[in-house]
Amino acid sequence: MNKKKTATLPLSVRESLKEIGGLIVCARKEKQWTQEELAQRIGINRMTVGRIEKGAPEVAIGWYLTSAWLLGLPILTWQAMGEGRSDTVVSDLLTKLKKVLPNRMRRSRKTIDNDF
């Protein structure tokens, strides 16, 4: 693990990754799966599962979300969407933000003063 990259992450982000990893550990144990079984279901190696469970920031977020999905953890809104519900907090917030935010962001053009 590259300590310089880890050190640049905000503390709250590092703590959130550890919390998600802890949730994944608990859910895996509740299903009575070994790390090896979870790794095989995801398509990664056991060591990567171990890093996910520790909250390692160098692991791709997709592996965290795939682990959570396989274990039935509602970390995001996919479970509610799969049931045809869109009443989750995240989904509602995204809908509201999309209505008020512009579709594109552009930097304002600087006017060049070429009057010498």
Stockholm file with secondary structure:
# STOCKHOLM 1.0

chainA/1-116         MNKKKTATLPLSVRESLKEIGGLIVCARKEKQWTQEELAQRIGINRMTVGRIEKGAPEVAIGWYLTSAWLLGLPILTWQAMGEGRSDTVVSDLLTKLKKVLPNRMRRSRKTIDNDF
#=GR chainA/1-116 SS CCHHHHHHSCHHHHHHHHHHHHHHHHHHHHTTCCHHHHHHHHTSCHHHHHHHHHTCTTSCHHHHHHHHHHHTCCSSSHHHHHTTCCCSHHHHHHHHHHHHSCSCCCCCCCCCCCCC
#=GC SS_cons         CCHHHHHHSCHHHHHHHHHHHHHHHHHHHHTTCCHHHHHHHHTSCHHHHHHHHHTCTTSCHHHHHHHHHHHTCCSSSHHHHHTTCCCSHHHHHHHHHHHHSCSCCCCCCCCCCCCC
//
